[in-house]
Amino acid sequence: PNDTLMTGFDIIFFWVARMIMLGLRFAGDVPFKTVFINGLVRDEKGEKMSKVKGNSVDPLDVMEKHGTDALRFTLAALAAPGTDPSFGEARLLGYKAFVNKLWNASRFVLMNLEAGETAPSYDAATLPLPSRWILERLNAAVIEVNAALAAFRFDVAAHTVYHFLWDEFCDWYLEIAKVQINTGNEAQKRATRRTLIRVLETLLRLAHPVIPFITEELWQKVAPVAGRAGASVSIAPYPVSQPERIDAASIAHVARLKSLVDACRNLRGEMAVSPATRLPLFVLANDVAEAQFQRTSAPVLQALAKLNEVRVFEDEAAWAAAAKAAPVAVVGAARVCLFMEVDAVAEKARLGKEATRIEGEIAKAQGKLSNQAFVAKAPAAVIDQERQRVAGFVSTLTKLREQLARLG
């Protein structure tokens, strides 16, 4: 807005103060109400850019080589208050990859829409849990970006958009969506497609102030199928958050999926197994609800964790016989193993190391609870949290010791 001036600190006296005084003298009012002082963009070594030093960067050359949006996003992401950002090509390449990620994600969404399909309004409560989860995360991102822009924290706004697109939409929801589109029933497929287009069009509006060119290009393709009127994203309404809501069921569901996938990836890393090698996953569920969750989640787990099979056991003896000496991880109420022939000695050493770590965590937590000063001053919720941590550690340790005993 015109009542806000953005400038560098080096011309506050020469230009900003001069405009204030002239405005008061000749117009009877100040020309602006707010002054935002941005830092100076420095070179990779933190030195001020200078033609004499030959370390200045021509933005036209950078835009020609990497794109205007990549340069804009880089500068926005580096614009932390009170700092002079150091600009270098290595940093820019990371944000250029982000712009490419948005383009490729948009292509995936548009390619999976059926001919003539649009995204009408829907009741979020009827959507599959992963779709409800991504809408929940989108709403949180909108809240954070709006708050950041209001506070002139352009770096926070840029990073929020970055992490939502890359870490949540692409790394998790798009991968889950691929499975639902390929294996789900017609209602699941339709709900997933509608969620994809709704999230994408909101994301384009959210990111437009920072990366206006790619968002405009994509908007021309996305807006018609998203049911959005208007010739340009620049005149579309900026996203506003929905009334605050916490969809606990969807959050818990995706958190469990993430924990299982992360456990599989960790087991691969510990055993030096290539991500390209597909292995069977054997899961021991301790109750009917856990077994049902594992079975319904199997297609997603197979895709995200690169598995060729997910076999769920409710009988510990049968699971132990099948798993043999395979590496095991404890994930909540379940025990999982990637089945492969392993070195029993090395696996015992790994489990022993993990058991020692858990014992240390138990000792630290119990030390807090036995400290009378801590118990007297700490809120009841904190004390209860520590007790729950101890119980969780004890349960995990018990299962690790059972696995060690099984290895002999």
C-alpha contacts under 8 A as a table, 3 or more apart, distances in Angstrom:
res1	aa1	res2	aa2	distance
1	P	4	T	5.69
2	N	5	L	7.25
2	N	32	F	6.91
3	D	31	P	6.80
3	D	32	F	4.08
3	D	33	K	5.25
3	D	34	T	6.42
4	T	32	F	5.53
4	T	33	K	6.06
4	T	34	T	4.69
4	T	35	V	5.78
4	T	36	F	7.30
5	L	32	F	6.53
5	L	34	T	6.21
5	L	35	V	4.76
5	L	36	F	6.07
6	M	35	V	5.86
6	M	36	F	4.69
6	M	37	I	6.03
6	M	38	N	6.95
7	T	11	I	7.64
7	T	12	I	7.87
7	T	35	V	7.44
7	T	36	F	6.42
7	T	37	I	5.31
7	T	38	N	6.03
8	G	11	I	6.19
8	G	12	I	7.19
8	G	37	I	5.39
8	G	38	N	5.26
8	G	39	G	6.12
8	G	40	L	6.72
9	F	12	I	5.49
9	F	37	I	5.84
9	F	38	N	6.99
9	F	39	G	7.10
10	D	13	F	7.84
11	I	14	F	4.97
11	I	15	W	5.46
11	I	16	V	6.73
12	I	15	W	5.76
12	I	16	V	4.81
12	I	17	A	6.12
13	F	16	V	5.97
13	F	17	A	5.09
13	F	18	R	6.89
14	F	17	A	6.61
14	F	18	R	6.30
15	W	18	R	5.12
15	W	19	M	6.21
16	V	19	M	5.30
16	V	20	I	6.38
17	A	20	I	5.08
17	A	21	M	6.26
18	R	21	M	5.26
18	R	22	L	6.14
19	M	22	L	5.14
19	M	23	G	5.88
19	M	30	V	7.89
19	M	31	P	7.08
20	I	23	G	5.21
20	I	24	L	6.26
20	I	30	V	5.42
20	I	31	P	6.45
20	I	32	F	8.00
21	M	24	L	5.24
21	M	25	R	6.08
21	M	30	V	7.75
22	L	25	R	4.99
22	L	26	F	5.90
22	L	27	A	7.67
23	G	26	F	5.49
23	G	27	A	5.11
23	G	28	G	6.25
23	G	29	D	5.61
23	G	30	V	5.13
23	G	31	P	5.82
24	L	27	A	5.67
24	L	28	G	4.38
24	L	29	D	4.73
24	L	30	V	5.59
25	R	28	G	5.87
25	R	29	D	7.95
27	A	30	V	7.82
30	V	33	K	7.06
32	F	35	V	7.46
36	F	152	F	7.75
38	N	79	A	7.34
38	N	81	P	7.03
38	N	82	G	7.57
39	G	79	A	7.35
39	G	81	P	7.47
39	G	82	G	6.64
39	G	83	T	5.66
39	G	84	D	4.54
39	G	85	P	6.96
40	L	48	K	7.61
40	L	83	T	7.98
40	L	84	D	4.97
40	L	85	P	6.82
41	V	48	K	7.33
41	V	49	M	7.56
41	V	84	D	5.71
41	V	85	P	5.20
41	V	86	S	6.03
41	V	87	F	6.45
42	R	45	K	7.65
42	R	46	G	5.27
42	R	47	E	5.40
42	R	48	K	4.82
42	R	49	M	5.65
42	R	84	D	6.48
42	R	85	P	6.02
42	R	86	S	4.70
42	R	87	F	5.98
43	D	46	G	5.26
43	D	47	E	5.51
43	D	48	K	6.47
43	D	49	M	6.08
43	D	55	N	6.66
43	D	56	S	7.23
43	D	86	S	5.17
43	D	87	F	5.27
43	D	88	G	6.60
44	E	47	E	7.47
44	E	86	S	5.11
44	E	87	F	5.51
44	E	88	G	5.19
45	K	86	S	7.06
46	G	84	D	7.92
46	G	85	P	7.75
46	G	86	S	5.46
49	M	53	K	7.38
49	M	54	G	7.72
49	M	55	N	5.47
49	M	56	S	4.65
49	M	57	V	7.68
50	S	53	K	5.22
50	S	54	G	6.07
50	S	55	N	5.97
50	S	56	S	5.50
51	K	54	G	4.87
51	K	55	N	6.79
51	K	56	S	6.12
53	K	56	S	7.77
57	V	61	D	7.96
57	V	62	V	7.76
58	D	61	D	5.44
58	D	62	V	6.57
59	P	62	V	4.96
59	P	63	M	6.04
60	L	63	M	5.11
60	L	64	E	6.08
61	D	64	E	5.10
61	D	65	K	6.23
62	V	65	K	5.18
62	V	66	H	5.85
62	V	67	G	7.11
62	V	68	T	7.80
62	V	71	L	7.23
63	M	66	H	5.29
63	M	67	G	4.34
63	M	68	T	4.63
63	M	70	A	7.83
63	M	71	L	6.62
64	E	67	G	5.87
64	E	68	T	7.60
66	H	70	A	6.47
66	H	71	L	7.45
66	H	93	L	7.88
66	H	96	K	6.89
67	G	70	A	5.49
67	G	71	L	6.67
67	G	96	K	7.77
68	T	71	L	5.21
68	T	72	R	6.16
68	T	213	F	7.86
69	D	72	R	5.02
69	D	73	F	5.98
69	D	96	K	7.86
69	D	99	V	7.32
69	D	210	V	7.42
69	D	211	I	4.76
69	D	212	P	6.96
69	D	213	F	6.57
69	D	214	I	7.11
70	A	73	F	5.26
70	A	74	T	6.11
70	A	92	L	6.60
70	A	93	L	7.88
70	A	95	Y	5.78
70	A	96	K	4.71
70	A	99	V	6.52
70	A	211	I	7.56
71	L	74	T	5.16
71	L	75	L	6.30
71	L	92	L	6.60
71	L	96	K	7.87
72	R	75	L	5.35
72	R	76	A	6.17
72	R	210	V	6.35
72	R	211	I	6.56
73	F	76	A	5.08
73	F	77	A	5.99
73	F	95	Y	6.65
73	F	158	A	6.96
73	F	210	V	5.87
73	F	211	I	6.34
74	T	77	A	5.19
74	T	78	L	6.24
74	T	91	R	7.20
74	T	92	L	5.71
74	T	95	Y	6.01
75	L	78	L	5.17
75	L	79	A	6.15
75	L	85	P	7.99
75	L	87	F	7.94
76	A	79	A	5.19
76	A	154	F	5.69
76	A	155	D	5.38
76	A	158	A	6.37
76	A	210	V	7.18
77	A	80	A	7.57
77	A	154	F	6.84
77	A	155	D	4.21
77	A	156	V	7.20
77	A	157	A	7.97
77	A	158	A	5.35
77	A	159	H	6.23
78	L	85	P	5.71
78	L	155	D	5.92
79	A	83	T	7.34
79	A	84	D	7.86
79	A	85	P	6.63
79	A	153	R	7.76
79	A	154	F	6.45
79	A	155	D	5.20
80	A	83	T	5.90
80	A	85	P	7.82
80	A	153	R	7.02
80	A	154	F	7.54
80	A	155	D	5.63
81	P	153	R	7.42
87	F	91	R	7.19
87	F	92	L	7.90
88	G	91	R	5.64
88	G	92	L	6.57
89	E	92	L	4.97
89	E	93	L	6.16
90	A	93	L	5.31
90	A	94	G	6.88
91	R	94	G	5.49
91	R	95	Y	6.92
92	L	95	Y	5.31
92	L	96	K	6.06
93	L	96	K	4.87
93	L	97	A	6.24
94	G	97	A	5.22
94	G	98	F	6.67
95	Y	98	F	4.81
95	Y	99	V	6.50
96	K	99	V	5.15
96	K	100	N	6.39
97	A	100	N	5.00
97	A	101	K	6.04
98	F	101	K	4.87
98	F	102	L	6.38
98	F	162	Y	7.05
98	F	166	W	7.44
99	V	102	L	5.23
99	V	103	W	6.48
99	V	214	I	7.79
100	N	103	W	5.05
100	N	104	N	6.21
101	K	104	N	5.20
101	K	105	A	6.02
101	K	166	W	7.46
102	L	105	A	5.16
102	L	106	S	6.13
102	L	165	L	7.34
103	W	106	S	5.21
103	W	107	R	6.32
103	W	214	I	7.70
103	W	218	L	7.71
104	N	107	R	5.02
104	N	108	F	6.30
105	A	108	F	5.14
105	A	109	V	6.38
105	A	170	C	6.96
106	S	109	V	5.14
106	S	110	L	6.17
106	S	200	L	7.04
106	S	218	L	7.44
107	R	110	L	5.22
107	R	111	M	5.94
108	F	111	M	5.20
108	F	112	N	6.35
109	V	112	N	5.41
109	V	113	L	6.64
109	V	193	R	7.46
109	V	196	L	6.26
109	V	197	I	6.58
110	L	113	L	5.44
110	L	197	I	7.85
110	L	222	V	7.51
112	N	193	R	7.19
113	L	117	E	6.37
113	L	193	R	6.36
114	E	117	E	5.35
116	G	225	V	7.80
117	E	225	V	6.57
118	T	194	R	7.55
118	T	224	P	7.66
118	T	225	V	4.47
118	T	226	A	5.71
118	T	227	G	6.37
119	A	194	R	5.07
119	A	195	T	7.98
119	A	197	I	6.75
119	A	198	R	6.84
119	A	225	V	6.38
119	A	226	A	5.09
119	A	227	G	6.32
120	P	194	R	7.58
120	P	226	A	7.64
120	P	227	G	7.07
123	D	126	T	5.70
123	D	127	L	7.24
124	A	127	L	5.38
124	A	132	R	6.25
125	A	132	R	7.30
127	L	131	S	6.08
127	L	132	R	6.10
127	L	188	Q	7.86
127	L	191	A	6.20
128	P	131	S	5.42
128	P	132	R	6.39
128	P	188	Q	6.95
128	P	191	A	7.46
128	P	192	T	7.86
129	L	132	R	5.05
129	L	133	W	6.12
129	L	249	A	7.39
129	L	250	S	4.80
129	L	253	H	6.93
129	L	254	V	7.79
130	P	133	W	4.90
130	P	134	I	6.36
130	P	173	Y	7.03
130	P	176	I	7.53
130	P	250	S	6.31
130	P	253	H	7.59
130	P	254	V	6.44
131	S	134	I	5.34
131	S	135	L	6.36
131	S	173	Y	7.75
131	S	191	A	7.86
131	S	192	T	6.60
131	S	195	T	6.27
132	R	135	L	5.24
132	R	136	E	6.18
132	R	247	D	7.48
132	R	250	S	6.02
133	W	136	E	4.99
133	W	137	R	6.27
133	W	247	D	7.30
133	W	250	S	4.97
133	W	251	I	5.78
133	W	254	V	7.18
134	I	137	R	4.98
134	I	138	L	6.00
134	I	168	E	7.45
134	I	169	F	7.01
134	I	173	Y	6.78
134	I	199	V	7.95
135	L	138	L	4.92
135	L	139	N	6.13
135	L	195	T	7.81
135	L	199	V	7.07
136	E	139	N	5.22
136	E	140	A	6.39
136	E	245	R	7.99
136	E	246	I	7.39
136	E	247	D	6.90
137	R	140	A	5.03
137	R	141	A	6.21
137	R	164	F	7.62
137	R	168	E	7.85
138	L	141	A	5.00
138	L	142	V	6.22
138	L	164	F	7.37
138	L	199	V	7.16
139	N	142	V	5.12
139	N	143	I	6.31
139	N	241	S	5.56
139	N	242	Q	6.58
140	A	143	I	5.15
140	A	144	E	6.29
140	A	241	S	7.59
141	A	144	E	5.12
141	A	145	V	6.05
141	A	160	T	6.32
141	A	161	V	7.04
141	A	164	F	6.87
142	V	145	V	5.22
142	V	146	N	6.10
142	V	206	L	7.26
142	V	239	P	6.58
142	V	240	V	6.40
142	V	241	S	5.73
143	I	146	N	5.45
143	I	147	A	6.26
143	I	240	V	7.24
143	I	241	S	5.59
144	E	147	A	5.19
144	E	148	A	6.06
144	E	157	A	7.13
144	E	160	T	7.17
145	V	148	A	5.01
145	V	149	L	6.14
145	V	156	V	7.29
145	V	157	A	4.63
145	V	158	A	7.90
145	V	160	T	6.60
145	V	161	V	7.55
145	V	206	L	7.88
146	N	149	L	5.25
146	N	150	A	6.21
146	N	157	A	7.67
146	N	240	V	7.65
147	A	150	A	5.19
147	A	151	A	6.36
148	A	151	A	5.14
148	A	152	F	6.15
148	A	153	R	4.79
148	A	154	F	6.50
148	A	156	V	6.02
148	A	157	A	5.47
149	L	152	F	4.93
149	L	153	R	5.68
149	L	154	F	6.03
149	L	157	A	6.49
150	A	153	R	7.59
153	R	156	V	5.39
153	R	157	A	6.45
154	F	157	A	5.02
154	F	158	A	6.09
155	D	158	A	5.18
155	D	159	H	6.13
156	V	159	H	5.14
156	V	160	T	6.01
157	A	160	T	5.19
157	A	161	V	6.38
158	A	161	V	5.30
158	A	162	Y	6.13
158	A	207	A	7.86
158	A	210	V	7.34
159	H	162	Y	4.84
159	H	163	H	6.04
160	T	163	H	5.35
160	T	164	F	6.07
161	V	164	F	5.25
161	V	165	L	6.14
161	V	203	L	7.84
161	V	206	L	7.62
161	V	207	A	6.64
162	Y	165	L	5.44
162	Y	166	W	6.04
162	Y	167	D	7.98
163	H	166	W	5.21
163	H	167	D	5.14
163	H	168	E	6.96
164	F	167	D	5.69
164	F	168	E	5.15
164	F	169	F	6.09
165	L	168	E	6.01
165	L	169	F	4.91
165	L	170	C	5.98
166	W	169	F	6.09
166	W	170	C	5.16
166	W	171	D	6.09
167	D	170	C	6.30
167	D	171	D	5.23
167	D	172	W	7.00
168	E	171	D	5.67
168	E	172	W	5.32
168	E	173	Y	6.32
169	F	172	W	5.87
169	F	173	Y	4.91
169	F	174	L	6.00
170	C	173	Y	5.97
170	C	174	L	5.04
170	C	175	E	7.03
171	D	174	L	6.65
171	D	175	E	6.58
172	W	175	E	5.41
172	W	176	I	6.24
173	Y	176	I	5.02
173	Y	177	A	5.87
174	L	177	A	4.86
174	L	178	K	6.18
175	E	178	K	5.24
175	E	179	V	6.81
175	E	303	A	7.63
175	E	304	L	6.87
176	I	179	V	5.34
176	I	180	Q	6.40
176	I	300	V	6.01
176	I	304	L	7.78
177	A	180	Q	4.99
177	A	181	I	5.97
177	A	192	T	6.27
178	K	181	I	5.23
178	K	182	N	6.12
179	V	182	N	5.15
179	V	183	T	5.80
179	V	184	G	7.34
179	V	299	P	6.79
179	V	300	V	6.09
179	V	303	A	7.22
180	Q	183	T	5.33
180	Q	184	G	4.66
180	Q	188	Q	6.58
180	Q	189	K	6.05
180	Q	192	T	7.09
181	I	184	G	5.84
181	I	188	Q	7.44
181	I	189	K	4.83
181	I	192	T	7.06
181	I	193	R	7.81
182	N	189	K	7.94
183	T	299	P	8.00
184	G	187	A	7.82
184	G	188	Q	5.50
184	G	189	K	5.89
185	N	188	Q	5.35
185	N	189	K	6.22
186	E	189	K	5.08
186	E	190	R	6.10
187	A	190	R	5.19
187	A	191	A	6.11
188	Q	191	A	5.14
188	Q	192	T	6.03
189	K	192	T	5.16
189	K	193	R	6.21
190	R	193	R	5.22
190	R	194	R	6.21
191	A	194	R	5.21
191	A	195	T	6.12
192	T	195	T	5.08
192	T	196	L	6.15
193	R	196	L	5.09
193	R	197	I	6.38
194	R	197	I	5.36
194	R	198	R	6.11
195	T	198	R	5.12
195	T	199	V	6.04
196	L	199	V	5.35
196	L	200	L	6.09
197	I	200	L	5.06
197	I	201	E	6.11
197	I	222	V	7.50
197	I	225	V	7.72
197	I	226	A	6.13
198	R	201	E	5.47
198	R	202	T	6.29
198	R	226	A	6.46
199	V	202	T	5.27
199	V	203	L	6.06
200	L	203	L	5.00
200	L	204	L	6.23
200	L	222	V	7.99
201	E	204	L	5.13
201	E	205	R	6.48
201	E	219	W	7.24
201	E	222	V	6.49
201	E	223	A	6.86
201	E	226	A	6.78
202	T	205	R	5.22
202	T	206	L	6.12
202	T	239	P	6.54
203	L	206	L	4.89
203	L	207	A	6.06
204	L	207	A	5.31
204	L	208	H	5.88
204	L	215	T	5.35
204	L	218	L	7.78
204	L	219	W	6.95
204	L	233	V	7.83
205	R	208	H	5.26
205	R	215	T	7.51
205	R	233	V	6.37
205	R	234	S	7.90
205	R	236	A	7.29
205	R	237	P	7.71
205	R	238	Y	6.00
205	R	239	P	6.61
206	L	209	P	7.47
206	L	238	Y	6.62
206	L	239	P	6.17
207	A	210	V	5.72
207	A	211	I	6.11
207	A	212	P	7.55
207	A	215	T	7.25
208	H	211	I	5.18
208	H	212	P	4.58
208	H	213	F	7.87
208	H	215	T	5.68
208	H	216	E	7.51
208	H	233	V	7.43
208	H	234	S	7.29
209	P	212	P	5.75
211	I	214	I	6.42
211	I	215	T	6.46
212	P	215	T	5.36
212	P	216	E	6.00
213	F	216	E	5.20
213	F	217	E	6.24
214	I	217	E	5.02
214	I	218	L	6.09
215	T	218	L	5.15
215	T	219	W	5.81
215	T	233	V	7.49
216	E	219	W	4.91
216	E	220	Q	6.45
216	E	232	S	6.68
216	E	233	V	5.85
216	E	234	S	7.65
217	E	220	Q	5.67
217	E	221	K	7.33
218	L	221	K	5.36
218	L	222	V	6.07
219	W	222	V	4.89
219	W	223	A	5.37
219	W	232	S	7.27
219	W	233	V	6.18
220	Q	223	A	5.91
220	Q	224	P	7.40
220	Q	231	A	7.85
220	Q	232	S	7.34
221	K	224	P	6.60
221	K	225	V	7.65
222	V	225	V	5.66
222	V	226	A	6.02
223	A	226	A	4.93
223	A	227	G	6.11
223	A	228	R	4.87
223	A	229	A	6.96
224	P	227	G	5.39
224	P	228	R	6.02
224	P	229	A	7.29
225	V	228	R	7.65
229	A	236	A	7.97
230	G	233	V	7.39
230	G	235	I	7.08
230	G	236	A	6.58
231	A	235	I	7.77
232	S	235	I	5.77
232	S	236	A	6.74
233	V	236	A	4.94
241	S	244	E	7.68
242	Q	245	R	7.93
247	D	250	S	5.70
247	D	251	I	6.36
248	A	251	I	5.14
248	A	252	A	6.05
249	A	252	A	5.26
249	A	253	H	6.10
250	S	253	H	5.02
250	S	254	V	6.25
251	I	254	V	5.51
251	I	255	A	6.04
252	A	255	A	5.04
252	A	256	R	6.20
253	H	256	R	5.33
253	H	257	L	6.47
254	V	257	L	4.92
254	V	258	K	6.07
255	A	258	K	5.07
255	A	259	S	6.15
256	R	259	S	5.07
256	R	260	L	6.29
257	L	260	L	5.25
257	L	261	V	6.22
257	L	297	S	7.58
257	L	301	L	7.36
258	K	261	V	5.14
258	K	262	D	5.90
259	S	262	D	5.11
259	S	263	A	6.01
259	S	331	V	6.69
260	L	263	A	5.06
260	L	264	C	6.33
260	L	301	L	7.65
260	L	331	V	6.53
261	V	264	C	5.16
261	V	265	R	6.25
261	V	301	L	6.51
261	V	304	L	6.61
261	V	305	A	5.33
262	D	265	R	5.02
262	D	266	N	6.02
262	D	305	A	7.98
263	A	266	N	5.07
263	A	267	L	6.14
263	A	329	A	6.47
263	A	331	V	7.27
264	C	267	L	5.14
264	C	268	R	6.26
264	C	305	A	6.24
264	C	337	C	7.83
264	C	338	L	7.02
265	R	268	R	5.07
265	R	269	G	6.24
265	R	275	P	7.85
265	R	305	A	6.69
266	N	269	G	5.00
266	N	270	E	6.11
267	L	270	E	5.13
267	L	271	M	6.10
267	L	327	P	6.83
267	L	328	V	7.64
267	L	329	A	7.44
267	L	338	L	7.28
268	R	271	M	5.23
268	R	272	A	5.76
268	R	273	V	4.86
268	R	274	S	6.98
268	R	275	P	7.18
269	G	272	A	4.94
269	G	273	V	6.33
270	E	273	V	7.91
273	V	277	T	6.93
274	S	277	T	5.43
275	P	278	R	7.38
275	P	306	K	6.83
276	A	306	K	7.11
277	T	306	K	7.40
278	R	306	K	5.39
278	R	307	L	4.75
278	R	308	N	5.36
279	L	306	K	7.38
279	L	307	L	5.01
279	L	308	N	5.53
279	L	309	E	7.09
279	L	338	L	6.29
279	L	339	F	6.46
279	L	340	M	7.40
280	P	307	L	5.60
280	P	308	N	5.36
280	P	309	E	4.56
280	P	310	V	5.94
280	P	311	R	7.49
280	P	338	L	5.92
280	P	339	F	5.68
281	L	307	L	6.74
281	L	308	N	7.95
281	L	309	E	6.07
281	L	310	V	4.81
281	L	311	R	6.19
281	L	336	V	6.79
281	L	337	C	5.73
281	L	338	L	4.76
281	L	339	F	6.18
282	F	310	V	6.08
282	F	311	R	4.95
282	F	312	V	6.04
282	F	313	F	7.30
282	F	319	W	7.21
282	F	322	A	7.92
282	F	323	A	6.85
282	F	336	V	5.70
282	F	337	C	5.35
282	F	338	L	6.49
282	F	339	F	6.86
283	V	294	Q	7.78
283	V	310	V	7.36
283	V	311	R	6.15
283	V	312	V	4.77
283	V	313	F	5.89
283	V	319	W	7.54
283	V	334	A	6.74
283	V	335	R	5.79
283	V	336	V	4.48
283	V	337	C	6.62
284	L	291	A	7.95
284	L	312	V	6.10
284	L	313	F	4.84
284	L	314	E	5.83
284	L	315	D	7.33
284	L	316	E	6.65
284	L	319	W	6.31
284	L	334	A	5.59
284	L	335	R	5.13
284	L	336	V	6.31
285	A	288	V	7.49
285	A	290	E	5.52
285	A	291	A	5.17
285	A	294	Q	7.95
285	A	312	V	6.96
285	A	313	F	6.19
285	A	314	E	5.32
285	A	333	A	6.86
285	A	334	A	4.96
285	A	335	R	6.94
286	N	290	E	6.71
286	N	291	A	7.52
286	N	314	E	6.35
286	N	333	A	6.42
286	N	334	A	6.42
287	D	290	E	5.47
287	D	291	A	6.35
287	D	314	E	7.15
288	V	291	A	5.09
288	V	292	Q	6.15
288	V	314	E	7.87
289	A	292	Q	5.10
289	A	293	F	6.25
290	E	293	F	5.11
290	E	294	Q	6.23
290	E	333	A	7.35
290	E	334	A	7.43
291	A	294	Q	5.14
291	A	295	R	6.22
291	A	312	V	6.54
291	A	313	F	7.55
291	A	314	E	7.01
292	Q	295	R	5.21
292	Q	296	T	6.18
293	F	296	T	5.35
293	F	297	S	5.98
294	Q	297	S	5.14
294	Q	298	A	5.99
294	Q	312	V	6.87
295	R	298	A	5.17
295	R	310	V	7.78
295	R	312	V	6.79
296	T	299	P	7.37
297	S	300	V	5.54
297	S	301	L	6.16
298	A	301	L	5.02
298	A	302	Q	6.01
298	A	309	E	7.98
298	A	310	V	5.81
299	P	302	Q	5.18
299	P	303	A	6.42
300	V	303	A	5.22
300	V	304	L	6.09
301	L	304	L	5.26
301	L	305	A	5.53
301	L	306	K	7.59
301	L	307	L	7.18
301	L	310	V	7.76
302	Q	305	A	5.58
302	Q	306	K	5.41
302	Q	307	L	4.39
302	Q	308	N	6.25
302	Q	309	E	6.57
302	Q	310	V	6.94
303	A	306	K	5.34
303	A	307	L	6.72
304	L	307	L	7.96
307	L	310	V	7.21
313	F	316	E	7.16
313	F	318	A	7.13
313	F	319	W	5.77
314	E	319	W	7.75
315	D	318	A	5.49
315	D	319	W	6.30
316	E	319	W	5.02
316	E	320	A	6.00
317	A	320	A	5.14
317	A	321	A	6.16
318	A	321	A	5.15
318	A	322	A	6.23
319	W	322	A	5.18
319	W	323	A	5.94
320	A	323	A	5.11
320	A	324	K	5.83
320	A	406	R	7.93
321	A	324	K	5.46
323	A	326	A	5.51
323	A	337	C	6.85
323	A	339	F	6.04
325	A	341	E	7.17
325	A	342	V	6.45
325	A	343	D	7.97
325	A	344	A	6.18
325	A	347	E	7.74
325	A	406	R	7.82
325	A	407	L	6.15
326	A	337	C	6.14
326	A	338	L	6.35
326	A	339	F	5.25
326	A	340	M	5.62
326	A	341	E	6.34
326	A	342	V	5.99
327	P	337	C	5.47
327	P	338	L	6.27
327	P	339	F	7.35
327	P	340	M	7.96
327	P	342	V	7.52
327	P	347	E	6.55
328	V	335	R	6.75
328	V	336	V	5.58
328	V	337	C	4.35
328	V	338	L	7.14
328	V	403	Q	7.67
329	A	335	R	5.84
329	A	336	V	5.41
329	A	337	C	6.30
330	V	333	A	7.53
330	V	334	A	6.07
330	V	335	R	4.59
330	V	336	V	6.39
330	V	396	T	6.51
330	V	399	K	7.41
330	V	400	L	7.86
331	V	334	A	5.28
331	V	335	R	5.96
331	V	336	V	7.18
332	G	335	R	7.90
342	V	346	A	7.95
342	V	347	E	7.20
343	D	346	A	5.36
343	D	347	E	6.20
344	A	347	E	5.06
344	A	348	K	6.09
344	A	407	L	6.67
345	V	348	K	5.18
345	V	349	A	6.32
346	A	349	A	5.05
346	A	350	R	6.27
347	E	350	R	5.00
347	E	351	L	6.16
348	K	351	L	5.16
348	K	352	G	5.91
348	K	404	L	6.14
348	K	407	L	6.99
349	A	352	G	5.05
349	A	353	K	6.15
350	R	353	K	5.21
350	R	354	E	6.36
351	L	354	E	5.06
351	L	355	A	6.04
351	L	400	L	6.61
351	L	403	Q	7.98
351	L	404	L	6.80
352	G	355	A	4.99
352	G	356	T	6.16
352	G	404	L	7.52
353	K	356	T	5.14
353	K	357	R	6.35
354	E	357	R	5.05
354	E	358	I	6.26
355	A	358	I	5.09
355	A	359	E	6.14
355	A	397	L	5.98
355	A	400	L	6.45
355	A	401	R	7.42
356	T	359	E	5.05
356	T	360	G	6.31
357	R	360	G	5.13
357	R	361	E	6.43
358	I	361	E	5.02
358	I	362	I	6.22
358	I	393	F	6.24
358	I	396	T	7.88
358	I	397	L	6.47
359	E	362	I	5.06
359	E	363	A	6.19
359	E	393	F	7.87
359	E	397	L	7.44
360	G	363	A	5.06
360	G	364	K	6.25
361	E	364	K	5.17
361	E	365	A	6.20
361	E	393	F	7.40
362	I	365	A	5.21
362	I	366	Q	5.97
362	I	390	V	5.68
362	I	393	F	6.31
362	I	394	V	7.29
363	A	366	Q	5.15
363	A	367	G	5.93
364	K	367	G	5.01
364	K	368	K	6.47
365	A	368	K	5.22
365	A	369	L	6.45
365	A	386	E	6.26
365	A	387	R	7.78
365	A	389	R	7.50
365	A	390	V	6.35
366	Q	369	L	4.99
366	Q	370	S	6.07
366	Q	390	V	7.16
367	G	370	S	5.17
367	G	371	N	6.29
368	K	371	N	5.21
368	K	374	F	6.54
368	K	375	V	7.77
369	L	372	Q	7.49
369	L	374	F	7.17
369	L	375	V	6.36
369	L	383	I	7.30
369	L	386	E	7.45
369	L	387	R	7.78
370	S	375	V	7.68
371	N	374	F	5.39
371	N	375	V	6.36
372	Q	375	V	5.08
372	Q	376	A	5.99
373	A	376	A	5.14
373	A	377	K	6.23
374	F	377	K	5.36
374	F	378	A	5.63
375	V	378	A	5.55
375	V	383	I	6.91
378	A	382	V	6.33
378	A	383	I	6.60
379	P	382	V	5.38
379	P	383	I	6.55
380	A	383	I	5.16
380	A	384	D	6.11
381	A	384	D	5.07
381	A	385	Q	6.09
382	V	385	Q	4.98
382	V	386	E	6.33
383	I	386	E	5.17
383	I	387	R	6.36
384	D	387	R	5.08
384	D	388	Q	6.22
385	Q	388	Q	5.07
385	Q	389	R	6.21
386	E	389	R	5.00
386	E	390	V	6.29
387	R	390	V	5.11
387	R	391	A	6.29
388	Q	391	A	5.04
388	Q	392	G	6.15
389	R	392	G	5.07
389	R	393	F	6.10
390	V	393	F	5.09
390	V	394	V	6.06
391	A	394	V	5.13
391	A	395	S	6.20
392	G	395	S	5.16
392	G	396	T	6.24
393	F	396	T	5.10
393	F	397	L	6.02
394	V	397	L	5.06
394	V	398	T	6.15
395	S	398	T	5.23
395	S	399	K	6.51
396	T	399	K	5.24
396	T	400	L	6.24
397	L	400	L	5.01
397	L	401	R	6.13
398	T	401	R	5.20
398	T	402	E	6.26
399	K	402	E	5.02
399	K	403	Q	6.30
400	L	403	Q	5.08
400	L	404	L	6.24
401	R	404	L	4.93
401	R	405	A	6.12
402	E	405	A	5.08
402	E	406	R	6.19
403	Q	406	R	4.96
403	Q	407	L	6.44
404	L	407	L	5.20
404	L	408	G	6.65
405	A	408	G	5.14
